[in-house]
Amino acid sequence: MLAKPITLGPMHFEKRSDAVAYLKDMLHRYDVGDKVSEKDAVILRAALEHHPNSVAKIGCGIHYFSVRTADYGTKCFWVNRSDGTTEKFSITGSIHTR
């Protein structure tokens, strides 16, 4: 099966695994508790739109993204919604080529 290119905001990747690697590198640049920069948020928003449950994850709207711990103490991105609720999302679960 041929790799399918994927575009996340201004970033274009030749294959899904390149996009996942980019997002993992992004995650590791942040410490737990950090708010994600506006520049990185553009790419995260695009990645989240590829998630199979994007409508539920986005909910009433994204206020900002942050980095927090998740299952088993792992670090992950969180959606902080306009209504104050939060939702974690997986980098690998978010990126699906269409």
C-alpha positions in Angstrom: 0.0 0.0 0.0 1.4 3.4 -1.0 1.8 6.1 1.6 -0.7 8.9 1.4 0.4 12.5 1.9 -1.2 14.5 4.6 -1.4 18.3 5.2 -1.8 19.7 8.7 -2.3 23.5 8.4 0.8 24.9 6.8 2.7 21.7 7.1 2.7 19.0 4.3 4.0 15.5 5.0 4.6 12.7 2.5 3.2 10.1 4.8 1.3 9.7 8.0 4.3 8.5 10.0 6.2 11.7 9.2 3.3 13.8 10.6 3.2 11.6 13.7 6.9 12.0 14.2 6.6 15.8 13.8 3.8 15.9 16.4 5.7 13.7 18.9 8.7 16.1 18.6 6.4 19.0 19.2 5.0 17.3 22.3 8.5 16.7 23.7 9.3 20.5 23.4 6.7 21.2 26.0 6.7 20.5 29.7 3.6 19.3 31.6 1.4 22.3 32.3 2.6 24.4 29.4 0.1 26.1 27.0 0.9 25.3 23.4 2.0 28.3 21.2 -0.3 29.8 18.7 2.0 28.6 15.8 1.9 25.0 17.1 -1.9 25.2 17.8 -2.6 25.8 14.1 -1.0 22.4 13.4 -2.7 20.7 16.3 -6.1 22.0 15.3 -5.5 20.6 11.8 -4.4 17.2 13.3 -7.5 17.1 15.5 -9.7 17.7 12.6 -8.4 14.4 11.2 -9.5 12.5 14.3 -12.4 10.1 13.8 -14.1 11.7 16.8 -13.1 15.3 16.0 -16.6 16.7 16.6 -16.8 15.3 20.1 -13.2 16.2 20.9 -13.6 19.8 19.8 -17.0 20.1 21.4 -18.2 23.8 21.8 -14.9 25.1 20.4 -11.2 25.1 21.1 -9.9 27.9 23.4 -6.3 26.6 23.5 -4.2 23.5 23.7 -2.1 22.4 26.6 0.2 19.6 27.7 -0.8 17.5 30.6 -0.4 13.9 31.9 -2.7 11.2 30.8 -3.0 7.5 31.3 0.0 5.9 33.1 1.6 9.3 33.6 2.3 9.8 29.9 2.4 13.3 28.5 -0.1 14.3 25.9 -1.9 17.2 24.3 -5.2 18.4 25.7 -8.0 20.4 24.1 -9.1 23.2 26.5 -12.6 24.2 25.3 -14.4 27.5 25.3 -16.7 26.3 28.1 -13.8 25.3 30.4 -14.0 21.5 29.8 -11.0 19.6 28.6 -10.3 16.5 26.5 -7.1 14.6 25.9 -6.2 13.4 22.4 -3.8 11.0 21.0 -1.3 12.1 18.4 -1.4 8.7 16.7 -5.2 8.5 17.0 -5.7 11.9 15.5 -4.0 11.5 12.2 -5.9 9.6 9.7 -5.5 10.1 6.0 -8.7 10.5 4.0 
